[in-house]
Amino acid sequence: MNKIIVYGIPNCDTIKKTLDWYKNKNIGVEFVDFKKSGITKEKLGYWSKKVGYEILLNKKSTTWRSLETATQQKIINEEAAIQLMLEYTSIIKRPVIEINDNVIVGFNETYFTKQ
């Protein structure tokens, strides 16, 4: 049986959609609210190695857009991106889903249905 962990924040519409999708399919998941529980540098590093920091960093987020241009321009590598995501968890693209050793970022119903 697959162990599925969904990371995000509960008031995010995409998180709600993701959790509802799993619930409607009668698939149990563990939800981790990283606004409350925080997220570790190690976890962000693991995700980044799996999918790339460019995928994790949500440049469409309100938080990203509100950052000073100079701060945005400092994100030139994984280490800089992880430091920024630790400081501003709202710029982590949601959801981040761990299914066993796989990491999926974002909700894509077509992809989920094929799994």
N, CA, C and O atoms as CSV, one atom per row, in Angstrom:
chain,resi,resn,atom,element,x,y,z
A,1,MET,N,N,0.837,-1.189,0.000
A,1,MET,CA,C,0.000,0.000,0.000
A,1,MET,C,C,0.877,1.246,0.000
A,1,MET,O,O,1.882,1.309,0.708
A,2,ASN,N,N,0.494,2.219,-0.787
A,2,ASN,CA,C,1.244,3.464,-0.884
A,2,ASN,C,C,1.005,4.344,0.325
A,2,ASN,O,O,-0.129,4.499,0.779
A,3,LYS,N,N,2.081,4.923,0.847
A,3,LYS,CA,C,1.950,5.929,1.890
A,3,LYS,C,C,1.953,7.277,1.191
A,3,LYS,O,O,2.900,7.621,0.484
A,4,ILE,N,N,0.882,8.036,1.397
A,4,ILE,CA,C,0.731,9.324,0.721
A,4,ILE,C,C,0.701,10.432,1.769
A,4,ILE,O,O,-0.114,10.418,2.691
A,5,ILE,N,N,1.607,11.388,1.605
A,5,ILE,CA,C,1.649,12.545,2.491
A,5,ILE,C,C,1.481,13.792,1.629
A,5,ILE,O,O,2.219,14.002,0.666
A,6,VAL,N,N,0.503,14.612,1.988
A,6,VAL,CA,C,0.232,15.861,1.278
A,6,VAL,C,C,0.699,17.013,2.170
A,6,VAL,O,O,0.260,17.141,3.313
A,7,TYR,N,N,1.586,17.843,1.638
A,7,TYR,CA,C,2.107,18.998,2.362
A,7,TYR,C,C,1.511,20.262,1.776
A,7,TYR,O,O,1.378,20.398,0.560
A,8,GLY,N,N,1.152,21.190,2.659
A,8,GLY,CA,C,0.618,22.460,2.198
A,8,GLY,C,C,0.045,23.251,3.344
A,8,GLY,O,O,0.429,23.065,4.498
A,9,ILE,N,N,-0.885,24.141,3.020
A,9,ILE,CA,C,-1.591,24.922,4.024
A,9,ILE,C,C,-3.089,24.736,3.792
A,9,ILE,O,O,-3.545,24.734,2.649
A,10,PRO,N,N,-3.858,24.578,4.876
A,10,PRO,CA,C,-5.259,24.164,4.732
A,10,PRO,C,C,-6.172,25.156,4.025
A,10,PRO,O,O,-7.183,24.745,3.454
A,11,ASN,N,N,-5.854,26.444,4.042
A,11,ASN,CA,C,-6.750,27.413,3.403
A,11,ASN,C,C,-6.459,27.606,1.916
A,11,ASN,O,O,-7.097,28.434,1.267
A,12,CYS,N,N,-5.513,26.859,1.375
A,12,CYS,CA,C,-5.169,26.935,-0.048
A,12,CYS,C,C,-6.205,26.163,-0.872
A,12,CYS,O,O,-6.496,25.005,-0.573
A,13,ASP,N,N,-6.755,26.794,-1.897
A,13,ASP,CA,C,-7.767,26.142,-2.734
A,13,ASP,C,C,-7.239,24.879,-3.401
A,13,ASP,O,O,-7.969,23.897,-3.533
A,14,THR,N,N,-5.986,24.895,-3.818
A,14,THR,CA,C,-5.417,23.716,-4.477
A,14,THR,C,C,-5.256,22.567,-3.487
A,14,THR,O,O,-5.433,21.404,-3.849
A,15,ILE,N,N,-4.925,22.886,-2.253
A,15,ILE,CA,C,-4.835,21.850,-1.213
A,15,ILE,C,C,-6.220,21.267,-0.968
A,15,ILE,O,O,-6.377,20.049,-0.880
A,16,LYS,N,N,-7.218,22.126,-0.860
A,16,LYS,CA,C,-8.591,21.644,-0.650
A,16,LYS,C,C,-9.014,20.721,-1.791
A,16,LYS,O,O,-9.605,19.667,-1.557
A,17,LYS,N,N,-8.710,21.120,-3.025
A,17,LYS,CA,C,-9.056,20.316,-4.194
A,17,LYS,C,C,-8.341,18.962,-4.146
A,17,LYS,O,O,-8.937,17.927,-4.444
A,18,THR,N,N,-7.075,18.980,-3.774
A,18,THR,CA,C,-6.283,17.748,-3.693
A,18,THR,C,C,-6.839,16.808,-2.632
A,18,THR,O,O,-7.047,15.624,-2.894
A,19,LEU,N,N,-7.078,17.332,-1.438
A,19,LEU,CA,C,-7.594,16.495,-0.348
A,19,LEU,C,C,-8.984,15.958,-0.678
A,19,LEU,O,O,-9.299,14.810,-0.366
A,20,ASP,N,N,-9.817,16.789,-1.311
A,20,ASP,CA,C,-11.150,16.327,-1.736
A,20,ASP,C,C,-11.034,15.214,-2.774
A,20,ASP,O,O,-11.791,14.244,-2.733
A,21,TRP,N,N,-10.091,15.351,-3.702
A,21,TRP,CA,C,-9.907,14.330,-4.735
A,21,TRP,C,C,-9.573,12.991,-4.089
A,21,TRP,O,O,-10.176,11.973,-4.427
A,22,TYR,N,N,-8.625,12.983,-3.171
A,22,TYR,CA,C,-8.266,11.740,-2.480
A,22,TYR,C,C,-9.440,11.197,-1.666
A,22,TYR,O,O,-9.690,9.991,-1.662
A,23,LYS,N,N,-10.154,12.080,-0.984
A,23,LYS,CA,C,-11.299,11.648,-0.169
A,23,LYS,C,C,-12.372,11.007,-1.048
A,23,LYS,O,O,-12.927,9.968,-0.689
A,24,ASN,N,N,-12.668,11.616,-2.194
A,24,ASN,CA,C,-13.675,11.083,-3.113
A,24,ASN,C,C,-13.276,9.737,-3.698
A,24,ASN,O,O,-14.134,8.954,-4.106
A,25,LYS,N,N,-11.979,9.469,-3.739
A,25,LYS,CA,C,-11.474,8.181,-4.238
A,25,LYS,C,C,-11.268,7.185,-3.094
A,25,LYS,O,O,-10.753,6.087,-3.305
A,26,ASN,N,N,-11.676,7.578,-1.879
A,26,ASN,CA,C,-11.500,6.742,-0.681
A,26,ASN,C,C,-10.045,6.340,-0.469
A,26,ASN,O,O,-9.744,5.203,-0.105
A,27,ILE,N,N,-9.152,7.297,-0.703
A,27,ILE,CA,C,-7.725,7.073,-0.499
A,27,ILE,C,C,-7.299,7.896,0.712
A,27,ILE,O,O,-7.433,9.120,0.726
A,28,GLY,N,N,-6.790,7.216,1.712
A,28,GLY,CA,C,-6.342,7.900,2.922
A,28,GLY,C,C,-4.994,8.564,2.717
A,28,GLY,O,O,-4.079,7.978,2.138
A,29,VAL,N,N,-4.882,9.787,3.195
A,29,VAL,CA,C,-3.621,10.516,3.113
A,29,VAL,C,C,-3.329,11.161,4.461
A,29,VAL,O,O,-4.229,11.397,5.267
A,30,GLU,N,N,-2.072,11.434,4.680
A,30,GLU,CA,C,-1.654,12.223,5.835
A,30,GLU,C,C,-1.448,13.650,5.338
A,30,GLU,O,O,-0.798,13.866,4.316
A,31,PHE,N,N,-2.001,14.620,6.058
A,31,PHE,CA,C,-1.822,16.020,5.673
A,31,PHE,C,C,-0.877,16.698,6.650
A,31,PHE,O,O,-1.043,16.585,7.865
A,32,VAL,N,N,0.109,17.399,6.121
A,32,VAL,CA,C,1.057,18.155,6.938
A,32,VAL,C,C,0.917,19.634,6.585
A,32,VAL,O,O,1.196,20.049,5.460
A,33,ASP,N,N,0.484,20.411,7.562
A,33,ASP,CA,C,0.341,21.860,7.411
A,33,ASP,C,C,1.696,22.489,7.718
A,33,ASP,O,O,2.062,22.631,8.885
A,34,PHE,N,N,2.446,22.867,6.680
A,34,PHE,CA,C,3.778,23.374,6.950
A,34,PHE,C,C,3.798,24.821,7.429
A,34,PHE,O,O,4.856,25.339,7.787
A,35,LYS,N,N,2.645,25.477,7.439
A,35,LYS,CA,C,2.573,26.792,8.076
A,35,LYS,C,C,2.639,26.618,9.593
A,35,LYS,O,O,3.293,27.396,10.287
A,36,LYS,N,N,1.957,25.593,10.100
A,36,LYS,CA,C,1.926,25.337,11.541
A,36,LYS,C,C,3.149,24.557,12.006
A,36,LYS,O,O,3.804,24.938,12.975
A,37,SER,N,N,3.450,23.474,11.318
A,37,SER,CA,C,4.516,22.583,11.785
A,37,SER,C,C,5.889,22.975,11.265
A,37,SER,O,O,6.906,22.467,11.737
A,38,GLY,N,N,5.920,23.879,10.293
A,38,GLY,CA,C,7.192,24.274,9.703
A,38,GLY,C,C,7.668,23.237,8.694
A,38,GLY,O,O,7.042,22.195,8.499
A,39,ILE,N,N,8.771,23.547,8.072
A,39,ILE,CA,C,9.365,22.640,7.092
A,39,ILE,C,C,10.875,22.728,7.296
A,39,ILE,O,O,11.412,23.800,7.570
A,40,THR,N,N,11.534,21.616,7.162
A,40,THR,CA,C,12.972,21.608,7.425
A,40,THR,C,C,13.775,21.856,6.154
A,40,THR,O,O,13.304,21.639,5.037
A,41,LYS,N,N,14.975,22.307,6.360
A,41,LYS,CA,C,15.911,22.496,5.254
A,41,LYS,C,C,16.164,21.156,4.571
A,41,LYS,O,O,16.295,21.085,3.349
A,42,GLU,N,N,16.233,20.095,5.373
A,42,GLU,CA,C,16.474,18.757,4.829
A,42,GLU,C,C,15.323,18.306,3.935
A,42,GLU,O,O,15.549,17.730,2.871
A,43,LYS,N,N,14.097,18.568,4.363
A,43,LYS,CA,C,12.929,18.177,3.566
A,43,LYS,C,C,12.906,18.954,2.253
A,43,LYS,O,O,12.670,18.374,1.193
A,44,LEU,N,N,13.146,20.250,2.316
A,44,LEU,CA,C,13.188,21.052,1.088
A,44,LEU,C,C,14.307,20.576,0.169
A,44,LEU,O,O,14.142,20.544,-1.051
A,45,GLY,N,N,15.430,20.209,0.747
A,45,GLY,CA,C,16.540,19.683,-0.047
A,45,GLY,C,C,16.180,18.374,-0.726
A,45,GLY,O,O,16.533,18.147,-1.883
A,46,TYR,N,N,15.469,17.508,0.003
A,46,TYR,CA,C,15.020,16.223,-0.553
A,46,TYR,C,C,14.086,16.467,-1.738
A,46,TYR,O,O,14.261,15.886,-2.810
A,47,TRP,N,N,13.092,17.333,-1.532
A,47,TRP,CA,C,12.150,17.634,-2.613
A,47,TRP,C,C,12.875,18.240,-3.805
A,47,TRP,O,O,12.604,17.889,-4.954
A,48,SER,N,N,13.792,19.147,-3.524
A,48,SER,CA,C,14.531,19.816,-4.588
A,48,SER,C,C,15.346,18.819,-5.408
A,48,SER,O,O,15.432,18.939,-6.630
A,49,LYS,N,N,15.932,17.854,-4.747
A,49,LYS,CA,C,16.696,16.820,-5.464
A,49,LYS,C,C,15.768,15.977,-6.343
A,49,LYS,O,O,16.163,15.527,-7.418
A,50,LYS,N,N,14.543,15.769,-5.882
A,50,LYS,CA,C,13.583,14.949,-6.627
A,50,LYS,C,C,12.982,15.679,-7.828
A,50,LYS,O,O,12.846,15.100,-8.905
A,51,VAL,N,N,12.620,16.957,-7.640
A,51,VAL,CA,C,11.881,17.662,-8.697
A,51,VAL,C,C,12.560,18.934,-9.202
A,51,VAL,O,O,12.169,19.475,-10.237
A,52,GLY,N,N,13.561,19.410,-8.490
A,52,GLY,CA,C,14.225,20.656,-8.863
A,52,GLY,C,C,13.640,21.847,-8.116
A,52,GLY,O,O,12.424,21.965,-7.969
A,53,TYR,N,N,14.514,22.721,-7.650
A,53,TYR,CA,C,14.033,23.874,-6.884
A,53,TYR,C,C,13.175,24.801,-7.740
A,53,TYR,O,O,12.318,25.511,-7.213
A,54,GLU,N,N,13.396,24.800,-9.046
A,54,GLU,CA,C,12.621,25.666,-9.930
A,54,GLU,C,C,11.143,25.281,-9.932
A,54,GLU,O,O,10.275,26.137,-10.098
A,55,ILE,N,N,10.860,23.993,-9.746
A,55,ILE,CA,C,9.476,23.508,-9.681
A,55,ILE,C,C,8.860,23.864,-8.328
A,55,ILE,O,O,7.694,24.254,-8.258
A,56,LEU,N,N,9.639,23.731,-7.256
A,56,LEU,CA,C,9.141,24.001,-5.903
A,56,LEU,C,C,8.838,25.473,-5.662
A,56,LEU,O,O,7.898,25.809,-4.942
A,57,LEU,N,N,9.617,26.333,-6.252
A,57,LEU,CA,C,9.502,27.763,-6.013
A,57,LEU,C,C,8.374,28.335,-6.872
A,57,LEU,O,O,8.464,28.356,-8.099
A,58,ASN,N,N,7.322,28.794,-6.216
A,58,ASN,CA,C,6.142,29.285,-6.928
A,58,ASN,C,C,6.290,30.778,-7.224
A,58,ASN,O,O,5.986,31.629,-6.388
A,59,LYS,N,N,6.757,31.067,-8.413
A,59,LYS,CA,C,6.971,32.462,-8.800
A,59,LYS,C,C,5.677,33.171,-9.183
A,59,LYS,O,O,5.687,34.364,-9.486
A,60,LYS,N,N,4.572,32.446,-9.170
A,60,LYS,CA,C,3.270,33.064,-9.434
A,60,LYS,C,C,2.570,33.465,-8.135
A,60,LYS,O,O,1.520,34.107,-8.167
A,61,SER,N,N,3.148,33.090,-6.998
A,61,SER,CA,C,2.499,33.358,-5.714
A,61,SER,C,C,2.512,34.850,-5.386
A,61,SER,O,O,3.381,35.598,-5.836
A,62,THR,N,N,1.544,35.251,-4.605
A,62,THR,CA,C,1.456,36.636,-4.150
A,62,THR,C,C,2.699,37.003,-3.346
A,62,THR,O,O,3.229,38.107,-3.472
A,63,THR,N,N,3.156,36.071,-2.524
A,63,THR,CA,C,4.338,36.338,-1.700
A,63,THR,C,C,5.561,36.598,-2.573
A,63,THR,O,O,6.309,37.545,-2.329
A,64,TRP,N,N,5.768,35.763,-3.588
A,64,TRP,CA,C,6.912,35.960,-4.490
A,64,TRP,C,C,6.825,37.324,-5.165
A,64,TRP,O,O,7.808,38.062,-5.223
A,65,ARG,N,N,5.651,37.649,-5.670
A,65,ARG,CA,C,5.478,38.913,-6.393
A,65,ARG,C,C,5.677,40.128,-5.484
A,65,ARG,O,O,6.032,41.210,-5.952
A,66,SER,N,N,5.444,39.939,-4.178
A,66,SER,CA,C,5.605,41.059,-3.244
A,66,SER,C,C,7.052,41.247,-2.781
A,66,SER,O,O,7.374,42.252,-2.149
A,67,LEU,N,N,7.918,40.291,-3.091
A,67,LEU,CA,C,9.329,40.421,-2.718
A,67,LEU,C,C,10.010,41.489,-3.567
A,67,LEU,O,O,9.634,41.726,-4.715
A,68,GLU,N,N,11.005,42.117,-2.987
A,68,GLU,CA,C,11.782,43.092,-3.748
A,68,GLU,C,C,12.500,42.385,-4.894
A,68,GLU,O,O,12.910,41.231,-4.763
A,69,THR,N,N,12.646,43.071,-5.992
A,69,THR,CA,C,13.320,42.509,-7.166
A,69,THR,C,C,14.715,42.013,-6.807
A,69,THR,O,O,15.148,40.970,-7.298
A,70,ALA,N,N,15.414,42.746,-5.963
A,70,ALA,CA,C,16.772,42.345,-5.563
A,70,ALA,C,C,16.752,40.988,-4.858
A,70,ALA,O,O,17.648,40.171,-5.066
A,71,THR,N,N,15.746,40.747,-4.034
A,71,THR,CA,C,15.616,39.456,-3.345
A,71,THR,C,C,15.338,38.353,-4.353
A,71,THR,O,O,15.942,37.282,-4.288
A,72,GLN,N,N,14.434,38.607,-5.279
A,72,GLN,CA,C,14.116,37.617,-6.308
A,72,GLN,C,C,15.350,37.267,-7.137
A,72,GLN,O,O,15.567,36.102,-7.473
A,73,GLN,N,N,16.140,38.258,-7.460
A,73,GLN,CA,C,17.307,38.036,-8.315
A,73,GLN,C,C,18.419,37.257,-7.619
A,73,GLN,O,O,19.322,36.749,-8.284
A,74,LYS,N,N,18.368,37.155,-6.297
A,74,LYS,CA,C,19.368,36.386,-5.548
A,74,LYS,C,C,19.144,34.881,-5.655
A,74,LYS,O,O,20.010,34.096,-5.269
A,75,ILE,N,N,17.993,34.478,-6.174
A,75,ILE,CA,C,17.666,33.053,-6.256
A,75,ILE,C,C,18.287,32.493,-7.530
A,75,ILE,O,O,17.633,32.365,-8.565
A,76,ILE,N,N,19.564,32.167,-7.420
A,76,ILE,CA,C,20.311,31.697,-8.588
A,76,ILE,C,C,20.708,30.229,-8.481
A,76,ILE,O,O,21.261,29.655,-9.419
A,77,ASN,N,N,20.417,29.620,-7.314
A,77,ASN,CA,C,20.772,28.211,-7.145
A,77,ASN,C,C,19.881,27.569,-6.086
A,77,ASN,O,O,19.070,28.240,-5.447
A,78,GLU,N,N,20.044,26.279,-5.914
A,78,GLU,CA,C,19.214,25.519,-4.978
A,78,GLU,C,C,19.340,26.039,-3.552
A,78,GLU,O,O,18.335,26.201,-2.860
A,79,GLU,N,N,20.549,26.297,-3.116
A,79,GLU,CA,C,20.762,26.748,-1.737
A,79,GLU,C,C,20.022,28.051,-1.449
A,79,GLU,O,O,19.373,28.179,-0.411
A,80,ALA,N,N,20.115,29.008,-2.354
A,80,ALA,CA,C,19.432,30.293,-2.180
A,80,ALA,C,C,17.915,30.107,-2.186
A,80,ALA,O,O,17.206,30.737,-1.401
A,81,ALA,N,N,17.422,29.249,-3.065
A,81,ALA,CA,C,15.979,28.995,-3.142
A,81,ALA,C,C,15.475,28.351,-1.854
A,81,ALA,O,O,14.427,28.735,-1.336
A,82,ILE,N,N,16.210,27.381,-1.343
A,82,ILE,CA,C,15.800,26.705,-0.108
A,82,ILE,C,C,15.773,27.689,1.058
A,82,ILE,O,O,14.836,27.676,1.856
A,83,GLN,N,N,16.790,28.538,1.162
A,83,GLN,CA,C,16.810,29.537,2.240
A,83,GLN,C,C,15.584,30.442,2.169
A,83,GLN,O,O,14.977,30.754,3.193
A,84,LEU,N,N,15.226,30.860,0.965
A,84,LEU,CA,C,14.063,31.728,0.804
A,84,LEU,C,C,12.772,30.983,1.145
A,84,LEU,O,O,11.882,31.547,1.781
A,85,MET,N,N,12.664,29.719,0.726
A,85,MET,CA,C,11.465,28.929,1.035
A,85,MET,C,C,11.343,28.665,2.530
A,85,MET,O,O,10.230,28.568,3.047
A,86,LEU,N,N,12.464,28.547,3.234
A,86,LEU,CA,C,12.419,28.403,4.689
A,86,LEU,C,C,11.871,29.668,5.338
A,86,LEU,O,O,11.121,29.607,6.312
A,87,GLU,N,N,12.251,30.798,4.792
A,87,GLU,CA,C,11.813,32.083,5.336
A,87,GLU,C,C,10.367,32.397,4.966
A,87,GLU,O,O,9.617,32.933,5.781
A,88,TYR,N,N,9.977,32.062,3.735
A,88,TYR,CA,C,8.630,32.353,3.230
A,88,TYR,C,C,8.008,31.055,2.714
A,88,TYR,O,O,8.091,30.759,1.522
A,89,THR,N,N,7.389,30.287,3.601
A,89,THR,CA,C,6.815,29.004,3.168
A,89,THR,C,C,5.697,29.184,2.145
A,89,THR,O,O,5.354,28.238,1.436
A,90,SER,N,N,5.133,30.370,2.060
A,90,SER,CA,C,4.053,30.618,1.093
A,90,SER,C,C,4.530,30.571,-0.352
A,90,SER,O,O,3.706,30.508,-1.265
A,91,ILE,N,N,5.839,30.599,-0.580
A,91,ILE,CA,C,6.324,30.538,-1.961
A,91,ILE,C,C,6.628,29.107,-2.400
A,91,ILE,O,O,7.128,28.884,-3.503
A,92,ILE,N,N,6.327,28.145,-1.537
A,92,ILE,CA,C,6.461,26.742,-1.942
A,92,ILE,C,C,5.208,26.379,-2.726
A,92,ILE,O,O,4.094,26.541,-2.230
A,93,LYS,N,N,5.385,25.894,-3.936
A,93,LYS,CA,C,4.235,25.495,-4.762
A,93,LYS,C,C,3.500,24.366,-4.058
A,93,LYS,O,O,4.113,23.451,-3.508
A,94,ARG,N,N,2.182,24.448,-4.086
A,94,ARG,CA,C,1.358,23.467,-3.374
A,94,ARG,C,C,0.411,22.758,-4.327
A,94,ARG,O,O,0.011,23.295,-5.360
A,95,PRO,N,N,0.070,21.542,-3.950
A,95,PRO,CA,C,0.622,20.744,-2.852
A,95,PRO,C,C,1.953,20.112,-3.243
A,95,PRO,O,O,2.294,20.002,-4.420
A,96,VAL,N,N,2.688,19.702,-2.222
A,96,VAL,CA,C,3.816,18.802,-2.426
A,96,VAL,C,C,3.338,17.463,-1.886
A,96,VAL,O,O,2.937,17.358,-0.727
A,97,ILE,N,N,3.384,16.446,-2.729
A,97,ILE,CA,C,2.851,15.133,-2.362
A,97,ILE,C,C,3.967,14.105,-2.432
A,97,ILE,O,O,4.642,13.959,-3.451
A,98,GLU,N,N,4.143,13.404,-1.331
A,98,GLU,CA,C,5.084,12.291,-1.306
A,98,GLU,C,C,4.279,11.002,-1.392
A,98,GLU,O,O,3.405,10.745,-0.563
A,99,ILE,N,N,4.581,10.201,-2.397
A,99,ILE,CA,C,3.984,8.875,-2.530
A,99,ILE,C,C,5.150,7.904,-2.538
A,99,ILE,O,O,5.858,7.755,-3.533
A,100,ASN,N,N,5.328,7.248,-1.398
A,100,ASN,CA,C,6.508,6.410,-1.186
A,100,ASN,C,C,7.755,7.254,-1.432
A,100,ASN,O,O,7.979,8.224,-0.708
A,101,ASP,N,N,8.571,6.920,-2.422
A,101,ASP,CA,C,9.795,7.680,-2.695
A,101,ASP,C,C,9.626,8.718,-3.798
A,101,ASP,O,O,10.599,9.356,-4.198
A,102,ASN,N,N,8.420,8.894,-4.286
A,102,ASN,CA,C,8.164,9.859,-5.356
A,102,ASN,C,C,7.663,11.178,-4.777
A,102,ASN,O,O,7.016,11.205,-3.730
A,103,VAL,N,N,7.969,12.261,-5.469
A,103,VAL,CA,C,7.504,13.586,-5.068
A,103,VAL,C,C,6.786,14.217,-6.256
A,103,VAL,O,O,7.315,14.270,-7.366
A,104,ILE,N,N,5.573,14.692,-6.000
A,104,ILE,CA,C,4.762,15.359,-7.020
A,104,ILE,C,C,4.461,16.759,-6.502
A,104,ILE,O,O,4.111,16.928,-5.334
A,105,VAL,N,N,4.595,17.754,-7.357
A,105,VAL,CA,C,4.316,19.130,-6.965
A,105,VAL,C,C,3.174,19.652,-7.820
A,105,VAL,O,O,3.223,19.594,-9.049
A,106,GLY,N,N,2.141,20.165,-7.149
A,106,GLY,CA,C,0.976,20.681,-7.851
A,106,GLY,C,C,-0.097,19.613,-7.999
A,106,GLY,O,O,0.167,18.420,-7.844
A,107,PHE,N,N,-1.300,20.058,-8.298
A,107,PHE,CA,C,-2.424,19.139,-8.483
A,107,PHE,C,C,-2.731,19.035,-9.964
A,107,PHE,O,O,-2.961,20.038,-10.639
A,108,ASN,N,N,-2.732,17.808,-10.457
A,108,ASN,CA,C,-3.047,17.535,-11.854
A,108,ASN,C,C,-3.944,16.303,-11.870
A,108,ASN,O,O,-3.462,15.176,-11.764
A,109,GLU,N,N,-5.244,16.521,-12.001
A,109,GLU,CA,C,-6.206,15.423,-11.908
A,109,GLU,C,C,-5.942,14.335,-12.944
A,109,GLU,O,O,-6.081,13.151,-12.639
A,110,THR,N,N,-5.570,14.713,-14.144
A,110,THR,CA,C,-5.280,13.724,-15.188
A,110,THR,C,C,-4.130,12.824,-14.758
A,110,THR,O,O,-4.204,11.604,-14.902
A,111,TYR,N,N,-3.072,13.422,-14.234
A,111,TYR,CA,C,-1.919,12.651,-13.768
A,111,TYR,C,C,-2.319,11.747,-12.607
A,111,TYR,O,O,-1.953,10.572,-12.571
A,112,PHE,N,N,-3.073,12.301,-11.659
A,112,PHE,CA,C,-3.482,11.526,-10.485
A,112,PHE,C,C,-4.318,10.322,-10.891
A,112,PHE,O,O,-4.148,9.234,-10.341
A,113,THR,N,N,-5.212,10.507,-11.841
A,113,THR,CA,C,-6.099,9.430,-12.272
A,113,THR,C,C,-5.311,8.278,-12.874
A,113,THR,O,O,-5.716,7.122,-12.746
A,114,LYS,N,N,-4.200,8.569,-13.523
A,114,LYS,CA,C,-3.373,7.523,-14.133
A,114,LYS,C,C,-2.588,6.722,-13.106
A,114,LYS,O,O,-2.123,5.623,-13.406
A,115,GLN,N,N,-2.435,7.253,-11.906
A,115,GLN,CA,C,-1.626,6.581,-10.875
A,115,GLN,C,C,-2.381,5.443,-10.227
A,115,GLN,O,O,-1.848,4.774,-9.342
